Amino acid sequence: MDLDELVEHWTLLDDERELIAGKRGPTRLGFALLLKFYTRIGRFPRGCGELPDEAVECVARQVGVGLSELGQYEWTGSTIAYYRAQIRSHLGFRECSVIDAES
């Protein structure tokens, strides 16, 4: 991934910085990566293995969290479900319902 791609797709915007402002440590980094991956790909990553190393480094520098802390981020459970809902809401999306699928 070149510098232009990192800047275009992995730089946190002001409203995104506001969204992560209350989060700390691994949560701050993990949430920021979820957010940027979703805006880039249109879905959430299944785990940190889907995240490009350069992007992780770029976002970690922006949020002031060490790369090693990503290993402590919980990729399953109710907290990440809440964070995903928070990101979808921020971006104006919602989960697909049965009615959506039928239509």
Phi and psi restraints in degrees (range 20) as a CNS / XPLOR table:
assign (resid 1 and name C) (resid 2 and name N)
       (resid 2 and name CA) (resid 2 and name C) 1.0 -91.0 20.0 2
assign (resid 2 and name N) (resid 2 and name CA)
       (resid 2 and name C) (resid 3 and name N) 1.0 172.1 20.0 2
assign (resid 2 and name C) (resid 3 and name N)
       (resid 3 and name CA) (resid 3 and name C) 1.0 -60.3 20.0 2
assign (resid 3 and name N) (resid 3 and name CA)
       (resid 3 and name C) (resid 4 and name N) 1.0 -39.7 20.0 2
assign (resid 3 and name C) (resid 4 and name N)
       (resid 4 and name CA) (resid 4 and name C) 1.0 -60.8 20.0 2
assign (resid 4 and name N) (resid 4 and name CA)
       (resid 4 and name C) (resid 5 and name N) 1.0 -41.9 20.0 2
assign (resid 4 and name C) (resid 5 and name N)
       (resid 5 and name CA) (resid 5 and name C) 1.0 -65.4 20.0 2
assign (resid 5 and name N) (resid 5 and name CA)
       (resid 5 and name C) (resid 6 and name N) 1.0 -41.6 20.0 2
assign (resid 5 and name C) (resid 6 and name N)
       (resid 6 and name CA) (resid 6 and name C) 1.0 -60.8 20.0 2
assign (resid 6 and name N) (resid 6 and name CA)
       (resid 6 and name C) (resid 7 and name N) 1.0 -46.5 20.0 2
assign (resid 6 and name C) (resid 7 and name N)
       (resid 7 and name CA) (resid 7 and name C) 1.0 -64.5 20.0 2
assign (resid 7 and name N) (resid 7 and name CA)
       (resid 7 and name C) (resid 8 and name N) 1.0 -45.5 20.0 2
assign (resid 7 and name C) (resid 8 and name N)
       (resid 8 and name CA) (resid 8 and name C) 1.0 -67.2 20.0 2
assign (resid 8 and name N) (resid 8 and name CA)
       (resid 8 and name C) (resid 9 and name N) 1.0 -42.4 20.0 2
assign (resid 8 and name C) (resid 9 and name N)
       (resid 9 and name CA) (resid 9 and name C) 1.0 -105.8 20.0 2
assign (resid 9 and name N) (resid 9 and name CA)
       (resid 9 and name C) (resid 10 and name N) 1.0 -16.8 20.0 2
assign (resid 9 and name C) (resid 10 and name N)
       (resid 10 and name CA) (resid 10 and name C) 1.0 -122.7 20.0 2
assign (resid 10 and name N) (resid 10 and name CA)
       (resid 10 and name C) (resid 11 and name N) 1.0 6.4 20.0 2
assign (resid 10 and name C) (resid 11 and name N)
       (resid 11 and name CA) (resid 11 and name C) 1.0 -84.5 20.0 2
assign (resid 11 and name N) (resid 11 and name CA)
       (resid 11 and name C) (resid 12 and name N) 1.0 129.7 20.0 2
assign (resid 11 and name C) (resid 12 and name N)
       (resid 12 and name CA) (resid 12 and name C) 1.0 -74.9 20.0 2
assign (resid 12 and name N) (resid 12 and name CA)
       (resid 12 and name C) (resid 13 and name N) 1.0 130.1 20.0 2
assign (resid 12 and name C) (resid 13 and name N)
       (resid 13 and name CA) (resid 13 and name C) 1.0 -85.2 20.0 2
assign (resid 13 and name N) (resid 13 and name CA)
       (resid 13 and name C) (resid 14 and name N) 1.0 165.5 20.0 2
assign (resid 13 and name C) (resid 14 and name N)
       (resid 14 and name CA) (resid 14 and name C) 1.0 -56.2 20.0 2
assign (resid 14 and name N) (resid 14 and name CA)
       (resid 14 and name C) (resid 15 and name N) 1.0 -45.3 20.0 2
assign (resid 14 and name C) (resid 15 and name N)
       (resid 15 and name CA) (resid 15 and name C) 1.0 -67.5 20.0 2
assign (resid 15 and name N) (resid 15 and name CA)
       (resid 15 and name C) (resid 16 and name N) 1.0 -29.4 20.0 2
assign (resid 15 and name C) (resid 16 and name N)
       (resid 16 and name CA) (resid 16 and name C) 1.0 -72.2 20.0 2
assign (resid 16 and name N) (resid 16 and name CA)
       (resid 16 and name C) (resid 17 and name N) 1.0 -37.5 20.0 2
assign (resid 16 and name C) (resid 17 and name N)
       (resid 17 and name CA) (resid 17 and name C) 1.0 -62.8 20.0 2
assign (resid 17 and name N) (resid 17 and name CA)
       (resid 17 and name C) (resid 18 and name N) 1.0 -38.6 20.0 2
assign (resid 17 and name C) (resid 18 and name N)
       (resid 18 and name CA) (resid 18 and name C) 1.0 -63.2 20.0 2
assign (resid 18 and name N) (resid 18 and name CA)
       (resid 18 and name C) (resid 19 and name N) 1.0 -37.4 20.0 2
assign (resid 18 and name C) (resid 19 and name N)
       (resid 19 and name CA) (resid 19 and name C) 1.0 -66.1 20.0 2
assign (resid 19 and name N) (resid 19 and name CA)
       (resid 19 and name C) (resid 20 and name N) 1.0 -33.9 20.0 2
assign (resid 19 and name C) (resid 20 and name N)
       (resid 20 and name CA) (resid 20 and name C) 1.0 -95.2 20.0 2
assign (resid 20 and name N) (resid 20 and name CA)
       (resid 20 and name C) (resid 21 and name N) 1.0 -2.4 20.0 2
assign (resid 20 and name C) (resid 21 and name N)
       (resid 21 and name CA) (resid 21 and name C) 1.0 -54.9 20.0 2
assign (resid 21 and name N) (resid 21 and name CA)
       (resid 21 and name C) (resid 22 and name N) 1.0 -37.5 20.0 2
assign (resid 21 and name C) (resid 22 and name N)
       (resid 22 and name CA) (resid 22 and name C) 1.0 -85.6 20.0 2
assign (resid 22 and name N) (resid 22 and name CA)
       (resid 22 and name C) (resid 23 and name N) 1.0 -1.1 20.0 2
assign (resid 22 and name C) (resid 23 and name N)
       (resid 23 and name CA) (resid 23 and name C) 1.0 -97.5 20.0 2
assign (resid 23 and name N) (resid 23 and name CA)
       (resid 23 and name C) (resid 24 and name N) 1.0 150.7 20.0 2
assign (resid 23 and name C) (resid 24 and name N)
       (resid 24 and name CA) (resid 24 and name C) 1.0 -130.2 20.0 2
assign (resid 24 and name N) (resid 24 and name CA)
       (resid 24 and name C) (resid 25 and name N) 1.0 155.7 20.0 2
assign (resid 24 and name C) (resid 25 and name N)
       (resid 25 and name CA) (resid 25 and name C) 1.0 56.5 20.0 2
assign (resid 25 and name N) (resid 25 and name CA)
       (resid 25 and name C) (resid 26 and name N) 1.0 -136.9 20.0 2
assign (resid 25 and name C) (resid 26 and name N)
       (resid 26 and name CA) (resid 26 and name C) 1.0 -58.0 20.0 2
assign (resid 26 and name N) (resid 26 and name CA)
       (resid 26 and name C) (resid 27 and name N) 1.0 -33.7 20.0 2
assign (resid 26 and name C) (resid 27 and name N)
       (resid 27 and name CA) (resid 27 and name C) 1.0 -64.1 20.0 2
assign (resid 27 and name N) (resid 27 and name CA)
       (resid 27 and name C) (resid 28 and name N) 1.0 -41.3 20.0 2
assign (resid 27 and name C) (resid 28 and name N)
       (resid 28 and name CA) (resid 28 and name C) 1.0 -61.4 20.0 2
assign (resid 28 and name N) (resid 28 and name CA)
       (resid 28 and name C) (resid 29 and name N) 1.0 -47.3 20.0 2
assign (resid 28 and name C) (resid 29 and name N)
       (resid 29 and name CA) (resid 29 and name C) 1.0 -68.4 20.0 2
assign (resid 29 and name N) (resid 29 and name CA)
       (resid 29 and name C) (resid 30 and name N) 1.0 -47.9 20.0 2
assign (resid 29 and name C) (resid 30 and name N)
       (resid 30 and name CA) (resid 30 and name C) 1.0 -60.6 20.0 2
assign (resid 30 and name N) (resid 30 and name CA)
       (resid 30 and name C) (resid 31 and name N) 1.0 -44.4 20.0 2
assign (resid 30 and name C) (resid 31 and name N)
       (resid 31 and name CA) (resid 31 and name C) 1.0 -62.2 20.0 2
assign (resid 31 and name N) (resid 31 and name CA)
       (resid 31 and name C) (resid 32 and name N) 1.0 -45.8 20.0 2
assign (resid 31 and name C) (resid 32 and name N)
       (resid 32 and name CA) (resid 32 and name C) 1.0 -61.2 20.0 2
assign (resid 32 and name N) (resid 32 and name CA)
       (resid 32 and name C) (resid 33 and name N) 1.0 -39.6 20.0 2
assign (resid 32 and name C) (resid 33 and name N)
       (resid 33 and name CA) (resid 33 and name C) 1.0 -68.3 20.0 2
assign (resid 33 and name N) (resid 33 and name CA)
       (resid 33 and name C) (resid 34 and name N) 1.0 -40.1 20.0 2
assign (resid 33 and name C) (resid 34 and name N)
       (resid 34 and name CA) (resid 34 and name C) 1.0 -58.3 20.0 2
assign (resid 34 and name N) (resid 34 and name CA)
       (resid 34 and name C) (resid 35 and name N) 1.0 -46.6 20.0 2
assign (resid 34 and name C) (resid 35 and name N)
       (resid 35 and name CA) (resid 35 and name C) 1.0 -60.8 20.0 2
assign (resid 35 and name N) (resid 35 and name CA)
       (resid 35 and name C) (resid 36 and name N) 1.0 -50.0 20.0 2
assign (resid 35 and name C) (resid 36 and name N)
       (resid 36 and name CA) (resid 36 and name C) 1.0 -70.0 20.0 2
assign (resid 36 and name N) (resid 36 and name CA)
       (resid 36 and name C) (resid 37 and name N) 1.0 -37.2 20.0 2
assign (resid 36 and name C) (resid 37 and name N)
       (resid 37 and name CA) (resid 37 and name C) 1.0 -63.2 20.0 2
assign (resid 37 and name N) (resid 37 and name CA)
       (resid 37 and name C) (resid 38 and name N) 1.0 -44.3 20.0 2
assign (resid 37 and name C) (resid 38 and name N)
       (resid 38 and name CA) (resid 38 and name C) 1.0 -62.4 20.0 2
assign (resid 38 and name N) (resid 38 and name CA)
       (resid 38 and name C) (resid 39 and name N) 1.0 -43.1 20.0 2
assign (resid 38 and name C) (resid 39 and name N)
       (resid 39 and name CA) (resid 39 and name C) 1.0 -68.5 20.0 2
assign (resid 39 and name N) (resid 39 and name CA)
       (resid 39 and name C) (resid 40 and name N) 1.0 -26.6 20.0 2
assign (resid 39 and name C) (resid 40 and name N)
       (resid 40 and name CA) (resid 40 and name C) 1.0 -85.5 20.0 2
assign (resid 40 and name N) (resid 40 and name CA)
       (resid 40 and name C) (resid 41 and name N) 1.0 -44.5 20.0 2
assign (resid 40 and name C) (resid 41 and name N)
       (resid 41 and name CA) (resid 41 and name C) 1.0 -104.0 20.0 2
assign (resid 41 and name N) (resid 41 and name CA)
       (resid 41 and name C) (resid 42 and name N) 1.0 -27.6 20.0 2
assign (resid 41 and name C) (resid 42 and name N)
       (resid 42 and name CA) (resid 42 and name C) 1.0 91.5 20.0 2
assign (resid 42 and name N) (resid 42 and name CA)
       (resid 42 and name C) (resid 43 and name N) 1.0 12.5 20.0 2
assign (resid 42 and name C) (resid 43 and name N)
       (resid 43 and name CA) (resid 43 and name C) 1.0 -155.9 20.0 2
assign (resid 43 and name N) (resid 43 and name CA)
       (resid 43 and name C) (resid 44 and name N) 1.0 170.4 20.0 2
assign (resid 43 and name C) (resid 44 and name N)
       (resid 44 and name CA) (resid 44 and name C) 1.0 -91.0 20.0 2
assign (resid 44 and name N) (resid 44 and name CA)
       (resid 44 and name C) (resid 45 and name N) 1.0 149.2 20.0 2
assign (resid 44 and name C) (resid 45 and name N)
       (resid 45 and name CA) (resid 45 and name C) 1.0 -69.3 20.0 2
assign (resid 45 and name N) (resid 45 and name CA)
       (resid 45 and name C) (resid 46 and name N) 1.0 150.3 20.0 2
assign (resid 45 and name C) (resid 46 and name N)
       (resid 46 and name CA) (resid 46 and name C) 1.0 -80.5 20.0 2
assign (resid 46 and name N) (resid 46 and name CA)
       (resid 46 and name C) (resid 47 and name N) 1.0 -16.3 20.0 2
assign (resid 46 and name C) (resid 47 and name N)
       (resid 47 and name CA) (resid 47 and name C) 1.0 177.8 20.0 2
assign (resid 47 and name N) (resid 47 and name CA)
       (resid 47 and name C) (resid 48 and name N) 1.0 178.5 20.0 2
assign (resid 47 and name C) (resid 48 and name N)
       (resid 48 and name CA) (resid 48 and name C) 1.0 -69.6 20.0 2
assign (resid 48 and name N) (resid 48 and name CA)
       (resid 48 and name C) (resid 49 and name N) 1.0 -16.8 20.0 2
assign (resid 48 and name C) (resid 49 and name N)
       (resid 49 and name CA) (resid 49 and name C) 1.0 -64.6 20.0 2
assign (resid 49 and name N) (resid 49 and name CA)
       (resid 49 and name C) (resid 50 and name N) 1.0 -20.8 20.0 2
assign (resid 49 and name C) (resid 50 and name N)
       (resid 50 and name CA) (resid 50 and name C) 1.0 -85.4 20.0 2
assign (resid 50 and name N) (resid 50 and name CA)
       (resid 50 and name C) (resid 51 and name N) 1.0 -9.8 20.0 2
assign (resid 50 and name C) (resid 51 and name N)
       (resid 51 and name CA) (resid 51 and name C) 1.0 -89.8 20.0 2
assign (resid 51 and name N) (resid 51 and name CA)
       (resid 51 and name C) (resid 52 and name N) 1.0 128.2 20.0 2
assign (resid 51 and name C) (resid 52 and name N)
       (resid 52 and name CA) (resid 52 and name C) 1.0 -63.2 20.0 2
assign (resid 52 and name N) (resid 52 and name CA)
       (resid 52 and name C) (resid 53 and name N) 1.0 135.2 20.0 2
assign (resid 52 and name C) (resid 53 and name N)
       (resid 53 and name CA) (resid 53 and name C) 1.0 -54.0 20.0 2
assign (resid 53 and name N) (resid 53 and name CA)
       (resid 53 and name C) (resid 54 and name N) 1.0 -41.5 20.0 2
assign (resid 53 and name C) (resid 54 and name N)
       (resid 54 and name CA) (resid 54 and name C) 1.0 -63.3 20.0 2
assign (resid 54 and name N) (resid 54 and name CA)
       (resid 54 and name C) (resid 55 and name N) 1.0 -38.1 20.0 2
assign (resid 54 and name C) (resid 55 and name N)
       (resid 55 and name CA) (resid 55 and name C) 1.0 -67.7 20.0 2
assign (resid 55 and name N) (resid 55 and name CA)
       (resid 55 and name C) (resid 56 and name N) 1.0 -42.0 20.0 2
assign (resid 55 and name C) (resid 56 and name N)
       (resid 56 and name CA) (resid 56 and name C) 1.0 -60.6 20.0 2
assign (resid 56 and name N) (resid 56 and name CA)
       (resid 56 and name C) (resid 57 and name N) 1.0 -46.0 20.0 2
assign (resid 56 and name C) (resid 57 and name N)
       (resid 57 and name CA) (resid 57 and name C) 1.0 -61.6 20.0 2
assign (resid 57 and name N) (resid 57 and name CA)
       (resid 57 and name C) (resid 58 and name N) 1.0 -43.8 20.0 2
assign (resid 57 and name C) (resid 58 and name N)
       (resid 58 and name CA) (resid 58 and name C) 1.0 -61.5 20.0 2
assign (resid 58 and name N) (resid 58 and name CA)
       (resid 58 and name C) (resid 59 and name N) 1.0 -48.4 20.0 2
assign (resid 58 and name C) (resid 59 and name N)
       (resid 59 and name CA) (resid 59 and name C) 1.0 -69.5 20.0 2
assign (resid 59 and name N) (resid 59 and name CA)
       (resid 59 and name C) (resid 60 and name N) 1.0 -39.0 20.0 2
assign (resid 59 and name C) (resid 60 and name N)
       (resid 60 and name CA) (resid 60 and name C) 1.0 -59.1 20.0 2
assign (resid 60 and name N) (resid 60 and name CA)
       (resid 60 and name C) (resid 61 and name N) 1.0 -42.2 20.0 2
assign (resid 60 and name C) (resid 61 and name N)
       (resid 61 and name CA) (resid 61 and name C) 1.0 -62.5 20.0 2
assign (resid 61 and name N) (resid 61 and name CA)
       (resid 61 and name C) (resid 62 and name N) 1.0 -41.2 20.0 2
assign (resid 61 and name C) (resid 62 and name N)
       (resid 62 and name CA) (resid 62 and name C) 1.0 -66.6 20.0 2
assign (resid 62 and name N) (resid 62 and name CA)
       (resid 62 and name C) (resid 63 and name N) 1.0 -35.1 20.0 2
assign (resid 62 and name C) (resid 63 and name N)
       (resid 63 and name CA) (resid 63 and name C) 1.0 -96.1 20.0 2
assign (resid 63 and name N) (resid 63 and name CA)
       (resid 63 and name C) (resid 64 and name N) 1.0 -4.3 20.0 2
assign (resid 63 and name C) (resid 64 and name N)
       (resid 64 and name CA) (resid 64 and name C) 1.0 69.3 20.0 2
assign (resid 64 and name N) (resid 64 and name CA)
       (resid 64 and name C) (resid 65 and name N) 1.0 37.5 20.0 2
assign (resid 64 and name C) (resid 65 and name N)
       (resid 65 and name CA) (resid 65 and name C) 1.0 -123.4 20.0 2
assign (resid 65 and name N) (resid 65 and name CA)
       (resid 65 and name C) (resid 66 and name N) 1.0 135.5 20.0 2
assign (resid 65 and name C) (resid 66 and name N)
       (resid 66 and name CA) (resid 66 and name C) 1.0 -67.0 20.0 2
assign (resid 66 and name N) (resid 66 and name CA)
       (resid 66 and name C) (resid 67 and name N) 1.0 146.3 20.0 2
assign (resid 66 and name C) (resid 67 and name N)
       (resid 67 and name CA) (resid 67 and name C) 1.0 -57.7 20.0 2
assign (resid 67 and name N) (resid 67 and name CA)
       (resid 67 and name C) (resid 68 and name N) 1.0 -35.0 20.0 2
assign (resid 67 and name C) (resid 68 and name N)
       (resid 68 and name CA) (resid 68 and name C) 1.0 -63.3 20.0 2
assign (resid 68 and name N) (resid 68 and name CA)
       (resid 68 and name C) (resid 69 and name N) 1.0 -23.6 20.0 2
assign (resid 68 and name C) (resid 69 and name N)
       (resid 69 and name CA) (resid 69 and name C) 1.0 -71.3 20.0 2
assign (resid 69 and name N) (resid 69 and name CA)
       (resid 69 and name C) (resid 70 and name N) 1.0 -19.4 20.0 2
assign (resid 69 and name C) (resid 70 and name N)
       (resid 70 and name CA) (resid 70 and name C) 1.0 -62.0 20.0 2
assign (resid 70 and name N) (resid 70 and name CA)
       (resid 70 and name C) (resid 71 and name N) 1.0 -28.4 20.0 2
assign (resid 70 and name C) (resid 71 and name N)
       (resid 71 and name CA) (resid 71 and name C) 1.0 -63.7 20.0 2
assign (resid 71 and name N) (resid 71 and name CA)
       (resid 71 and name C) (resid 72 and name N) 1.0 -18.8 20.0 2
assign (resid 71 and name C) (resid 72 and name N)
       (resid 72 and name CA) (resid 72 and name C) 1.0 -93.3 20.0 2
assign (resid 72 and name N) (resid 72 and name CA)
       (resid 72 and name C) (resid 73 and name N) 1.0 -4.1 20.0 2
assign (resid 72 and name C) (resid 73 and name N)
       (resid 73 and name CA) (resid 73 and name C) 1.0 -74.5 20.0 2
assign (resid 73 and name N) (resid 73 and name CA)
       (resid 73 and name C) (resid 74 and name N) 1.0 134.7 20.0 2
assign (resid 73 and name C) (resid 74 and name N)
       (resid 74 and name CA) (resid 74 and name C) 1.0 -85.5 20.0 2
assign (resid 74 and name N) (resid 74 and name CA)
       (resid 74 and name C) (resid 75 and name N) 1.0 116.3 20.0 2
assign (resid 74 and name C) (resid 75 and name N)
       (resid 75 and name CA) (resid 75 and name C) 1.0 -91.4 20.0 2
assign (resid 75 and name N) (resid 75 and name CA)
       (resid 75 and name C) (resid 76 and name N) 1.0 1.4 20.0 2
assign (resid 75 and name C) (resid 76 and name N)
       (resid 76 and name CA) (resid 76 and name C) 1.0 -138.5 20.0 2
assign (resid 76 and name N) (resid 76 and name CA)
       (resid 76 and name C) (resid 77 and name N) 1.0 162.7 20.0 2
assign (resid 76 and name C) (resid 77 and name N)
       (resid 77 and name CA) (resid 77 and name C) 1.0 111.3 20.0 2
assign (resid 77 and name N) (resid 77 and name CA)
       (resid 77 and name C) (resid 78 and name N) 1.0 -177.9 20.0 2
assign (resid 77 and name C) (resid 78 and name N)
       (resid 78 and name CA) (resid 78 and name C) 1.0 -71.2 20.0 2
assign (resid 78 and name N) (resid 78 and name CA)
       (resid 78 and name C) (resid 79 and name N) 1.0 -31.2 20.0 2
assign (resid 78 and name C) (resid 79 and name N)
       (resid 79 and name CA) (resid 79 and name C) 1.0 -65.7 20.0 2
assign (resid 79 and name N) (resid 79 and name CA)
       (resid 79 and name C) (resid 80 and name N) 1.0 -46.4 20.0 2
assign (resid 79 and name C) (resid 80 and name N)
       (resid 80 and name CA) (resid 80 and name C) 1.0 -68.0 20.0 2
assign (resid 80 and name N) (resid 80 and name CA)
       (resid 80 and name C) (resid 81 and name N) 1.0 -31.7 20.0 2
assign (resid 80 and name C) (resid 81 and name N)
       (resid 81 and name CA) (resid 81 and name C) 1.0 -63.4 20.0 2
assign (resid 81 and name N) (resid 81 and name CA)
       (resid 81 and name C) (resid 82 and name N) 1.0 -41.0 20.0 2
assign (resid 81 and name C) (resid 82 and name N)
       (resid 82 and name CA) (resid 82 and name C) 1.0 -64.5 20.0 2
assign (resid 82 and name N) (resid 82 and name CA)
       (resid 82 and name C) (resid 83 and name N) 1.0 -43.0 20.0 2
assign (resid 82 and name C) (resid 83 and name N)
       (resid 83 and name CA) (resid 83 and name C) 1.0 -64.4 20.0 2
assign (resid 83 and name N) (resid 83 and name CA)
       (resid 83 and name C) (resid 84 and name N) 1.0 -39.5 20.0 2
assign (resid 83 and name C) (resid 84 and name N)
       (resid 84 and name CA) (resid 84 and name C) 1.0 -62.6 20.0 2
assign (resid 84 and name N) (resid 84 and name CA)
       (resid 84 and name C) (resid 85 and name N) 1.0 -42.8 20.0 2
assign (resid 84 and name C) (resid 85 and name N)
       (resid 85 and name CA) (resid 85 and name C) 1.0 -63.4 20.0 2
assign (resid 85 and name N) (resid 85 and name CA)
       (resid 85 and name C) (resid 86 and name N) 1.0 -39.8 20.0 2
assign (resid 85 and name C) (resid 86 and name N)
       (resid 86 and name CA) (resid 86 and name C) 1.0 -62.7 20.0 2
assign (resid 86 and name N) (resid 86 and name CA)
       (resid 86 and name C) (resid 87 and name N) 1.0 -42.6 20.0 2
assign (resid 86 and name C) (resid 87 and name N)
       (resid 87 and name CA) (resid 87 and name C) 1.0 -66.3 20.0 2
assign (resid 87 and name N) (resid 87 and name CA)
       (resid 87 and name C) (resid 88 and name N) 1.0 -46.8 20.0 2
assign (resid 87 and name C) (resid 88 and name N)
       (resid 88 and name CA) (resid 88 and name C) 1.0 -58.3 20.0 2
assign (resid 88 and name N) (resid 88 and name CA)
       (resid 88 and name C) (resid 89 and name N) 1.0 -44.5 20.0 2
assign (resid 88 and name C) (resid 89 and name N)
       (resid 89 and name CA) (resid 89 and name C) 1.0 -62.1 20.0 2
assign (resid 89 and name N) (resid 89 and name CA)
       (resid 89 and name C) (resid 90 and name N) 1.0 -44.2 20.0 2
assign (resid 89 and name C) (resid 90 and name N)
       (resid 90 and name CA) (resid 90 and name C) 1.0 -59.0 20.0 2
assign (resid 90 and name N) (resid 90 and name CA)
       (resid 90 and name C) (resid 91 and name N) 1.0 -38.0 20.0 2
assign (resid 90 and name C) (resid 91 and name N)
       (resid 91 and name CA) (resid 91 and name C) 1.0 -89.7 20.0 2
assign (resid 91 and name N) (resid 91 and name CA)
       (resid 91 and name C) (resid 92 and name N) 1.0 -3.0 20.0 2
assign (resid 91 and name C) (resid 92 and name N)
       (resid 92 and name CA) (resid 92 and name C) 1.0 83.9 20.0 2
assign (resid 92 and name N) (resid 92 and name CA)
       (resid 92 and name C) (resid 93 and name N) 1.0 25.9 20.0 2
assign (resid 92 and name C) (resid 93 and name N)
       (resid 93 and name CA) (resid 93 and name C) 1.0 -115.0 20.0 2
assign (resid 93 and name N) (resid 93 and name CA)
       (resid 93 and name C) (resid 94 and name N) 1.0 165.8 20.0 2
assign (resid 93 and name C) (resid 94 and name N)
       (resid 94 and name CA) (resid 94 and name C) 1.0 -144.2 20.0 2
assign (resid 94 and name N) (resid 94 and name CA)
       (resid 94 and name C) (resid 95 and name N) 1.0 165.1 20.0 2
assign (resid 94 and name C) (resid 95 and name N)
       (resid 95 and name CA) (resid 95 and name C) 1.0 -68.3 20.0 2
assign (resid 95 and name N) (resid 95 and name CA)
       (resid 95 and name C) (resid 96 and name N) 1.0 148.6 20.0 2
assign (resid 95 and name C) (resid 96 and name N)
       (resid 96 and name CA) (resid 96 and name C) 1.0 -68.9 20.0 2
assign (resid 96 and name N) (resid 96 and name CA)
       (resid 96 and name C) (resid 97 and name N) 1.0 133.4 20.0 2
assign (resid 96 and name C) (resid 97 and name N)
       (resid 97 and name CA) (resid 97 and name C) 1.0 -100.3 20.0 2
assign (resid 97 and name N) (resid 97 and name CA)
       (resid 97 and name C) (resid 98 and name N) 1.0 173.4 20.0 2
assign (resid 97 and name C) (resid 98 and name N)
       (resid 98 and name CA) (resid 98 and name C) 1.0 -61.4 20.0 2
assign (resid 98 and name N) (resid 98 and name CA)
       (resid 98 and name C) (resid 99 and name N) 1.0 -41.3 20.0 2
assign (resid 98 and name C) (resid 99 and name N)
       (resid 99 and name CA) (resid 99 and name C) 1.0 -61.3 20.0 2
assign (resid 99 and name N) (resid 99 and name CA)
       (resid 99 and name C) (resid 100 and name N) 1.0 -41.4 20.0 2
assign (resid 99 and name C) (resid 100 and name N)
       (resid 100 and name CA) (resid 100 and name C) 1.0 -60.1 20.0 2
assign (resid 100 and name N) (resid 100 and name CA)
       (resid 100 and name C) (resid 101 and name N) 1.0 -45.7 20.0 2
assign (resid 100 and name C) (resid 101 and name N)
       (resid 101 and name CA) (resid 101 and name C) 1.0 -63.6 20.0 2
assign (resid 101 and name N) (resid 101 and name CA)
       (resid 101 and name C) (resid 102 and name N) 1.0 -39.3 20.0 2
assign (resid 101 and name C) (resid 102 and name N)
       (resid 102 and name CA) (resid 102 and name C) 1.0 -68.2 20.0 2
assign (resid 102 and name N) (resid 102 and name CA)
       (resid 102 and name C) (resid 103 and name N) 1.0 -33.2 20.0 2
